[in-house]
């Protein structure tokens, strides 16, 4: 029996994501490269198009995940997690993500495409230019250094800065021989 026929029987001849009764085909979520019953699902053309093209995503269509995310099929859980993560800014998907039961192995597969992974914020100067560790910057404002009597003057060059890994708005550098923390909005890359 073909994979399509097996998936049609498993899904009662409907999309395993939204329940549509027509225009469905076998869909295998990345990173899988070949179709099997275990790593594939039956999806309608609307779901497939929106999965593949994030710009075509209609948040209201994916409210169907409220029901389908409870499926025991790993491929359905993978797509549910990816779509809910993609739509997180809508608000309602956050609640569903909190309720979604997905085992660690399936979750690691869902994350392999990078869907929903937020890029780490970059350290940027007052002009929006990305800063790197070791860069030299110039102060664009007089800054009073907390805990000392030093005032770091506008135009002062801070050499060999270090980036704060916990806060993209902070850098560290030496001014007048003292190590200080500086807000990135008060510097420009030299």
Residue, then its C-alpha position, 0 to 999 in steps of 0.5 A: x500500500x502507498x504512503x498516501x493511502x496509509x496516511x489517508x486512512x490514518x487521517x480519515x481522508x482529511x488534512x492532519x493539520x486543519x481538517x480540510x477534505x480536499x487538495x491534500x498530499x503527503x508532506x514531509x517536514x524538513x530535515x527529513x529527506x524521504x517520505x515514510x509513514x512515520x515522518x510524514x503527514x497528510x496536508x492540504x494545499x493551503x497548509x503546505x503553501x503557508x508552511x513553505x512561504x512565511x509571507x503567505x501565512x494567515x494566522x487565523x487559518x492556524x487556529x486549527x492547531x488548537x485541535x491538531x496539536x494533540x495528535x500523536x503523530x510526530x510530523x504533526x507535532x513538528x509542524x504545530x510547534x513550528x507554526x505556533x512559534x512563527x505566529x508567536x507575535x499574534x498572542x494566542x499561539x503562546x498559550x498553545x505552545x505552553x500546552x503543547x506536549x512535545x518530547x525532547x527528540x521531536x522538539x529537537x527535530x522541530x528546531x533543526x530548521x531554525x524556525x522561530x529561533x530568534x537571532x541574538x541581539x547585536x551590539x550597535x552604536x548610536x548610528x546603528x553600526x554593529x560593534x565587535x569585541x576589540x573595536x575602538x569607539x568614541x564617546x558622543x556625550x559627556x558621561x559621569x562614571x558612577x562610583x567615581x569622580x571621573x567624567x568621561x568627556x565627549x570625543x574620548x576614544x575607548x580602545x579595545x572594547x568588550x561586549x557584555x554577553x548578557x545585555x546588548x546595550x552595554x560595552x566595557x572599556x577603559x577611560x582614564x585607566x579605569x574599566x567602565x561600563x558604557x551604554x552603546x547609545x553613547x558611542x560611535x565606532x571609530 
